[in-house]
Amino acid sequence: MDRWLADKAKELSTRTLRELRSILVRSISRAQARDKVKRSVVLLCEIPKGKEGRPSKSLTLDQAEAIRKASEGTALHAYIVLSLLLGARTEEHMITP
């Protein structure tokens, strides 16, 4: 299991490795509850450091403020302010101006 996770660390981020280990732990715990396995070797494994994750695409505070100011006086101002406050992405909206 350690070798497998170390091999995956070459192509996956540390966060993805953590999630992968969590899935394995839950799966083996269910198997233990059904007497399919005696113990979980995954619990003995450390999570290796993976690749760097992708850079954030979030707006900075200055960028959000500039967008808010630029939208003042337009029909979309309330929509833009609400979107900025909710943190919603543009592809998640289904309304048209």
Buried (B, 14 or more C-beta within 10 A) or exposed (E): BEEEBBEBBEEBBBEBBEEBBEEBBEEBEEEEEEEEBEEBEBEEBEBBEBEEEEEEEEEEEEEBEEBBEEBEEEEEBEBBBEBBEEEEEEEEEEEEE
